[in-house]
Amino acid sequence: MASYVWVDPPSGWRYGFPKIWNNQGDMQEWLIDNKYPENEIKRMGNLFYVRCWEATEEEIVKFGNM
């Protein structure tokens, strides 16, 4: 099973985060595809960060397709 994590970018609650990511591909592209504003990522530059923590199997089933 792939490693799934919760992802919570800065002010993510404004855009429906935290969300579960399958930990594949580019996270920043995934954030933008999931309605996180690209200008926020660019504005923070090298200081852009996200909080991540492991998702349980139950959470993946319940929230994985948000």
Biotite code that builds the C-alpha atoms (Angstrom):
import biotite.structure as struc

atoms = struc.array([
    struc.Atom([0.000, 0.000, 0.000], chain_id="A", res_id=1, res_name="MET", atom_name="CA", element="C"),
    struc.Atom([1.270, 3.472, -0.853], chain_id="A", res_id=2, res_name="ALA", atom_name="CA", element="C"),
    struc.Atom([2.191, 5.867, 1.907], chain_id="A", res_id=3, res_name="SER", atom_name="CA", element="C"),
    struc.Atom([-0.663, 8.332, 2.412], chain_id="A", res_id=4, res_name="TYR", atom_name="CA", element="C"),
    struc.Atom([-0.235, 11.512, 4.426], chain_id="A", res_id=5, res_name="VAL", atom_name="CA", element="C"),
    struc.Atom([-2.361, 14.391, 5.576], chain_id="A", res_id=6, res_name="TRP", atom_name="CA", element="C"),
    struc.Atom([-1.103, 17.656, 4.088], chain_id="A", res_id=7, res_name="VAL", atom_name="CA", element="C"),
    struc.Atom([-1.815, 21.024, 5.708], chain_id="A", res_id=8, res_name="ASP", atom_name="CA", element="C"),
    struc.Atom([-0.254, 24.068, 4.008], chain_id="A", res_id=9, res_name="PRO", atom_name="CA", element="C"),
    struc.Atom([-0.243, 27.550, 5.579], chain_id="A", res_id=10, res_name="PRO", atom_name="CA", element="C"),
    struc.Atom([-3.825, 28.853, 5.924], chain_id="A", res_id=11, res_name="SER", atom_name="CA", element="C"),
    struc.Atom([-4.933, 25.626, 4.297], chain_id="A", res_id=12, res_name="GLY", atom_name="CA", element="C"),
    struc.Atom([-8.291, 25.710, 6.071], chain_id="A", res_id=13, res_name="TRP", atom_name="CA", element="C"),
    struc.Atom([-9.282, 28.512, 3.690], chain_id="A", res_id=14, res_name="ARG", atom_name="CA", element="C"),
    struc.Atom([-8.954, 26.100, 0.774], chain_id="A", res_id=15, res_name="TYR", atom_name="CA", element="C"),
    struc.Atom([-10.329, 22.871, 2.235], chain_id="A", res_id=16, res_name="GLY", atom_name="CA", element="C"),
    struc.Atom([-7.150, 21.503, 3.787], chain_id="A", res_id=17, res_name="PHE", atom_name="CA", element="C"),
    struc.Atom([-5.907, 19.346, 5.401], chain_id="A", res_id=18, res_name="PRO", atom_name="CA", element="C"),
    struc.Atom([-6.344, 16.745, 2.671], chain_id="A", res_id=19, res_name="LYS", atom_name="CA", element="C"),
    struc.Atom([-4.931, 13.278, 2.141], chain_id="A", res_id=20, res_name="ILE", atom_name="CA", element="C"),
    struc.Atom([-2.196, 12.967, -0.483], chain_id="A", res_id=21, res_name="TRP", atom_name="CA", element="C"),
    struc.Atom([-0.984, 9.644, -1.887], chain_id="A", res_id=22, res_name="ASN", atom_name="CA", element="C"),
    struc.Atom([2.633, 10.829, -1.596], chain_id="A", res_id=23, res_name="ASN", atom_name="CA", element="C"),
    struc.Atom([3.263, 10.464, -5.335], chain_id="A", res_id=24, res_name="GLN", atom_name="CA", element="C"),
    struc.Atom([4.283, 13.107, -7.833], chain_id="A", res_id=25, res_name="GLY", atom_name="CA", element="C"),
    struc.Atom([5.044, 16.711, -7.033], chain_id="A", res_id=26, res_name="ASP", atom_name="CA", element="C"),
    struc.Atom([3.335, 17.956, -3.870], chain_id="A", res_id=27, res_name="MET", atom_name="CA", element="C"),
    struc.Atom([3.196, 21.584, -5.018], chain_id="A", res_id=28, res_name="GLN", atom_name="CA", element="C"),
    struc.Atom([1.466, 20.588, -8.259], chain_id="A", res_id=29, res_name="GLU", atom_name="CA", element="C"),
    struc.Atom([-0.968, 18.484, -6.237], chain_id="A", res_id=30, res_name="TRP", atom_name="CA", element="C"),
    struc.Atom([-1.657, 21.432, -3.911], chain_id="A", res_id=31, res_name="LEU", atom_name="CA", element="C"),
    struc.Atom([-2.441, 23.684, -6.865], chain_id="A", res_id=32, res_name="ILE", atom_name="CA", element="C"),
    struc.Atom([-4.626, 20.983, -8.467], chain_id="A", res_id=33, res_name="ASP", atom_name="CA", element="C"),
    struc.Atom([-6.499, 20.825, -5.148], chain_id="A", res_id=34, res_name="ASN", atom_name="CA", element="C"),
    struc.Atom([-7.274, 24.556, -5.131], chain_id="A", res_id=35, res_name="LYS", atom_name="CA", element="C"),
    struc.Atom([-4.355, 25.878, -3.055], chain_id="A", res_id=36, res_name="TYR", atom_name="CA", element="C"),
    struc.Atom([-3.333, 29.214, -4.616], chain_id="A", res_id=37, res_name="PRO", atom_name="CA", element="C"),
    struc.Atom([-0.109, 29.062, -6.595], chain_id="A", res_id=38, res_name="GLU", atom_name="CA", element="C"),
    struc.Atom([0.577, 32.711, -5.730], chain_id="A", res_id=39, res_name="ASN", atom_name="CA", element="C"),
    struc.Atom([0.755, 31.757, -2.023], chain_id="A", res_id=40, res_name="GLU", atom_name="CA", element="C"),
    struc.Atom([3.425, 29.155, -2.769], chain_id="A", res_id=41, res_name="ILE", atom_name="CA", element="C"),
    struc.Atom([5.399, 31.647, -4.869], chain_id="A", res_id=42, res_name="LYS", atom_name="CA", element="C"),
    struc.Atom([4.988, 34.444, -2.327], chain_id="A", res_id=43, res_name="ARG", atom_name="CA", element="C"),
    struc.Atom([6.598, 32.354, 0.419], chain_id="A", res_id=44, res_name="MET", atom_name="CA", element="C"),
    struc.Atom([9.393, 31.101, -1.852], chain_id="A", res_id=45, res_name="GLY", atom_name="CA", element="C"),
    struc.Atom([11.945, 28.985, 0.009], chain_id="A", res_id=46, res_name="ASN", atom_name="CA", element="C"),
    struc.Atom([10.038, 29.553, 3.245], chain_id="A", res_id=47, res_name="LEU", atom_name="CA", element="C"),
    struc.Atom([6.983, 27.659, 1.972], chain_id="A", res_id=48, res_name="PHE", atom_name="CA", element="C"),
    struc.Atom([6.270, 24.660, 4.176], chain_id="A", res_id=49, res_name="TYR", atom_name="CA", element="C"),
    struc.Atom([3.502, 22.146, 4.812], chain_id="A", res_id=50, res_name="VAL", atom_name="CA", element="C"),
    struc.Atom([2.659, 20.119, 7.868], chain_id="A", res_id=51, res_name="ARG", atom_name="CA", element="C"),
    struc.Atom([2.352, 16.415, 7.107], chain_id="A", res_id=52, res_name="CYS", atom_name="CA", element="C"),
    struc.Atom([1.403, 13.419, 9.196], chain_id="A", res_id=53, res_name="TRP", atom_name="CA", element="C"),
    struc.Atom([0.602, 9.819, 8.419], chain_id="A", res_id=54, res_name="GLU", atom_name="CA", element="C"),
    struc.Atom([-2.976, 8.948, 7.503], chain_id="A", res_id=55, res_name="ALA", atom_name="CA", element="C"),
    struc.Atom([-4.513, 5.822, 8.997], chain_id="A", res_id=56, res_name="THR", atom_name="CA", element="C"),
    struc.Atom([-6.236, 3.230, 6.823], chain_id="A", res_id=57, res_name="GLU", atom_name="CA", element="C"),
    struc.Atom([-9.609, 4.310, 8.235], chain_id="A", res_id=58, res_name="GLU", atom_name="CA", element="C"),
    struc.Atom([-8.932, 7.951, 7.334], chain_id="A", res_id=59, res_name="GLU", atom_name="CA", element="C"),
    struc.Atom([-7.853, 6.988, 3.826], chain_id="A", res_id=60, res_name="ILE", atom_name="CA", element="C"),
    struc.Atom([-11.115, 5.124, 3.272], chain_id="A", res_id=61, res_name="VAL", atom_name="CA", element="C"),
    struc.Atom([-13.250, 7.887, 4.802], chain_id="A", res_id=62, res_name="LYS", atom_name="CA", element="C"),
    struc.Atom([-11.495, 11.019, 3.512], chain_id="A", res_id=63, res_name="PHE", atom_name="CA", element="C"),
    struc.Atom([-9.196, 9.865, 0.707], chain_id="A", res_id=64, res_name="GLY", atom_name="CA", element="C"),
    struc.Atom([-11.370, 11.117, -2.164], chain_id="A", res_id=65, res_name="ASN", atom_name="CA", element="C"),
    struc.Atom([-12.190, 14.562, -0.838], chain_id="A", res_id=66, res_name="MET", atom_name="CA", element="C"),
])
